[in-house]
Amino acid sequence: MSRARIGLALSVAAALAATAATPALAAPPTSATQSQVVQFTNMPAIQLSLGTTTPFSFGSVDPLTVYTQSNANTATVSSNAAWHLTVNGTGNFSDGSSPAQTIPDGRLTVTGQTAVTLGSTPATIATGGVTPSGGTAVPISYSLALQWNDPASSTAYADTLTYIATTP
């Protein structure tokens, strides 16, 4: 072998040895991080259910007696915020005749947590805070006190009571 070849072979061998001894370079990291804010507004929510919506009847009554019915109905309020339960009538009980005879709503007292005289303006019968998921039951009682000059009728007097649950 010629000296040139031996030198070339030694150079190649030295280069190979140097390459094997050099550690491989690590790859740079390939991740990045960003953030995002997620937001929402949890609005007050409320539900109301009555134990029954069938008509309630005191039956035949007279002005000599005050008629009271405890637990005539139950209102269940479900709310994720403070709430108020109100009740109102249409203004008068009517016998439906023509012309109709009427008796003022104020003859009926509606009691939940508090007693109110029924009228055409909503009156608060119960309040509360955040309820359990099944709601808060409010027993409702009625008390009817007719006056001597309220018109008698052989037809039943009726009025529609409206219960409203609201969040402030």
C-alpha positions in Angstrom: 0.0 0.0 0.0 1.3 3.4 -0.8 1.8 6.0 1.7 -1.0 8.1 0.2 -3.4 5.2 0.6 -2.3 4.5 4.1 -2.7 8.2 5.0 -6.1 8.2 3.5 -7.1 5.1 5.3 -5.9 6.5 8.6 -7.8 9.8 7.9 -11.0 7.9 7.2 -10.5 5.7 10.3 -9.8 8.8 12.5 -12.9 10.5 11.1 -15.0 7.4 11.8 -13.7 7.2 15.3 -14.4 10.9 15.9 -17.9 10.6 14.7 -18.6 7.6 16.9 -17.3 9.4 20.0 -19.3 12.6 19.4 -22.7 12.4 21.2 -25.8 13.0 19.0 -27.4 16.4 19.5 -30.9 16.3 21.2 -33.9 17.6 19.2 -35.3 20.9 20.5 -38.7 20.6 22.4 -41.8 20.6 20.1 -44.6 21.8 22.3 -46.1 25.2 23.1 -48.7 26.4 25.7 -51.6 28.9 25.4 -54.5 29.7 27.8 -58.2 30.5 27.2 -60.7 31.9 29.7 -64.1 30.3 29.8 -66.8 32.3 31.3 -70.6 32.4 31.8 -73.3 34.1 33.8 -75.5 31.7 35.9 -78.9 33.4 35.8 -81.5 33.0 38.5 -83.9 30.1 37.6 -87.2 29.2 39.2 -89.9 26.6 38.9 -93.3 26.4 40.5 -95.7 23.5 40.7 -99.0 23.2 42.5 -100.0 20.0 44.2 -103.3 20.2 42.3 -104.9 22.5 39.8 -108.4 21.0 40.1 -111.0 23.4 41.5 -111.2 23.6 45.3 -114.7 23.9 46.7 -115.9 25.0 50.1 -119.3 23.5 49.1 -122.5 25.3 50.3 -121.7 28.1 52.7 -123.4 30.9 54.5 -122.4 34.2 56.1 -122.8 32.9 59.7 -119.7 30.8 59.6 -116.0 31.3 58.8 -114.9 28.3 56.6 -111.2 27.3 56.9 -109.4 24.6 54.9 -105.9 23.8 56.0 -103.6 22.3 53.4 -106.0 23.0 50.6 -103.0 22.9 48.2 -99.2 22.8 48.2 -97.0 25.1 46.1 -93.5 23.7 45.5 -90.8 26.3 44.6 -87.5 25.3 43.1 -84.9 28.1 42.8 -81.2 28.7 42.6 -81.7 32.2 44.1 -83.9 34.0 46.7 -87.6 33.8 45.8 -91.0 35.2 46.5 -94.4 33.4 46.1 -97.4 35.6 45.5 -101.1 35.0 44.9 -103.8 37.1 43.4 -107.4 36.8 42.1 -109.2 38.5 39.3 -111.0 40.9 41.6 -114.2 39.2 42.4 -115.8 35.8 42.8 -118.6 35.5 40.2 -121.6 33.2 40.0 -121.5 33.2 36.2 -125.1 34.3 35.8 -126.2 37.0 33.5 -125.8 39.6 34.8 -123.3 38.1 37.1 -123.5 38.4 40.9 -120.1 39.0 42.5 -118.5 38.8 45.9 -115.1 40.6 46.4 -111.9 38.5 46.5 -111.2 40.0 49.9 -113.6 37.6 51.5 -110.9 34.9 51.0 -107.7 34.7 53.1 -104.8 32.7 51.5 -102.1 31.5 53.9 -98.7 30.1 53.0 -95.9 31.2 55.4 -98.0 34.3 55.9 -101.7 35.1 55.5 -102.9 37.6 52.9 -106.3 38.9 52.0 -106.9 37.9 48.4 -107.0 40.8 45.9 -106.3 41.5 42.2 -102.8 42.7 43.1 -100.2 40.0 43.8 -99.5 39.6 47.6 -96.6 37.6 49.0 -97.5 34.4 50.9 -94.0 32.9 51.2 -90.3 33.7 50.6 -87.1 31.7 50.7 -83.6 31.3 49.5 -81.8 28.7 47.4 -83.9 25.5 47.5 -82.8 21.9 47.4 -83.1 20.3 43.9 -86.5 18.9 44.8 -87.7 22.4 45.8 -89.4 23.8 49.0 -93.0 22.9 49.7 -95.3 25.6 50.9 -98.6 24.3 52.3 -101.5 26.6 51.3 -104.7 27.1 53.4 -107.9 29.0 52.6 -110.3 30.8 54.9 -113.6 32.2 53.6 -115.6 34.8 55.6 -118.7 36.0 53.8 -120.6 39.1 54.9 -124.3 39.3 55.5 -124.9 41.5 52.5 -123.0 39.3 50.0 -125.5 38.2 47.3 -126.9 34.6 47.7 -126.9 32.4 44.6 -127.9 28.8 43.8 -124.9 28.8 41.4 -121.4 28.4 42.7 -119.2 31.5 42.9 -115.7 31.0 41.4 -112.5 33.0 40.9 -109.2 31.9 39.5 -106.2 32.3 41.8 -102.9 32.9 40.2 -99.7 31.9 42.0 -96.4 33.4 40.8 -92.9 32.5 41.9 -90.3 35.1 41.2 -86.6 35.8 41.9 -85.8 39.3 42.9 
